[in-house]
Amino acid sequence: MRARKAGRPSRTAFLPFALLAVALAFASGAGAERQTTAPGALLTVYVTLSDRGIAYSMWHTVSPEGNTQMEVASRFARGEVAIFQIRNNGKKRHDFEAFGKKTPALKPGATGHFRVALLHRGNFAYESTIDKHNKAFRGVFTVH
C-alpha cells in the first residue's frame, strides 16, 4: 500500500460528495422534464362534410373526480392534442385537410380521422381539396 502525503484527502473521501452531486442533478432535471413534457388537454373536433360545405364542433375531454365528461370548446389552445373525427354526409366524395394532415377522398357516409398535436400558435387553413373552387369548403383554425 502506498503512503499518502500528509494534508491531502484520499480520492475515496470525495466519492460520497460526487454521488450526492450526481443524484441532485438527476433529481432536479427529472422534475423539470415532467413539467415541460406533460401531455396537453384532449380536444375532439367533429367535422361534418356535406355537399354545401364544412361544419365542425369542438369538445374538451375532462375528468372531474374521475368521471370522464365532454364539454363544449370554443377555441384551440397551444399544447392541446386535437383528434379530428370526419364524416361525409354529402352525396358526393369529399376529403378534409388541416394542420398538414389529410383524409383520403371519403365516399358518401364514410368516415376518417387523424390526430394533431397543436404545438404552435397561429392561423391554420383547413379545406376540402376536392372542392377547392367553393369557399364553403375552406376556412381557418386559430390556435391561441
Secondary structure in CASP SS format (residue, H / E / C, confidence):
PFRMAT SS
TARGET T0000
AUTHOR 0000-0000-0000
METHOD secondary structure of the structure
MODEL  1
M C 1.00
R C 1.00
A C 1.00
R C 1.00
K C 1.00
A C 1.00
G C 1.00
R C 1.00
P C 1.00
S C 1.00
R H 1.00
T H 1.00
A H 1.00
F H 1.00
L H 1.00
P H 1.00
F H 1.00
A H 1.00
L H 1.00
L H 1.00
A H 1.00
V H 1.00
A H 1.00
L H 1.00
A H 1.00
F H 1.00
A H 1.00
S H 1.00
G H 1.00
A H 1.00
G H 1.00
A H 1.00
E H 1.00
R H 1.00
Q H 1.00
T H 1.00
T C 1.00
A C 1.00
P C 1.00
G C 1.00
A C 1.00
L E 1.00
L E 1.00
T E 1.00
V E 1.00
Y E 1.00
V E 1.00
T E 1.00
L E 1.00
S C 1.00
D C 1.00
R C 1.00
G C 1.00
I E 1.00
A E 1.00
Y E 1.00
S E 1.00
M E 1.00
W E 1.00
H E 1.00
T E 1.00
V E 1.00
S C 1.00
P H 1.00
E H 1.00
G H 1.00
N C 1.00
T C 1.00
Q E 1.00
M E 1.00
E E 1.00
V E 1.00
A C 1.00
S C 1.00
R C 1.00
F E 1.00
A C 1.00
R C 1.00
G C 1.00
E C 1.00
V E 1.00
A E 1.00
I E 1.00
F E 1.00
Q E 1.00
I E 1.00
R E 1.00
N E 1.00
N C 1.00
G C 1.00
K C 1.00
K C 1.00
R C 1.00
H E 1.00
D C 1.00
F C 1.00
E E 1.00
A E 1.00
F C 1.00
G C 1.00
K E 1.00
K E 1.00
T C 1.00
P C 1.00
A C 1.00
L E 1.00
K C 1.00
P C 1.00
G C 1.00
A C 1.00
T E 1.00
G E 1.00
H E 1.00
F E 1.00
R E 1.00
V E 1.00
A E 1.00
L C 1.00
L C 1.00
H C 1.00
R C 1.00
G E 1.00
N E 1.00
F E 1.00
A E 1.00
Y E 1.00
E E 1.00
S C 1.00
T H 1.00
I H 1.00
D H 1.00
K C 1.00
H C 1.00
N C 1.00
K H 1.00
A H 1.00
F H 1.00
R E 1.00
G E 1.00
V E 1.00
F E 1.00
T E 1.00
V E 1.00
H C 1.00
END
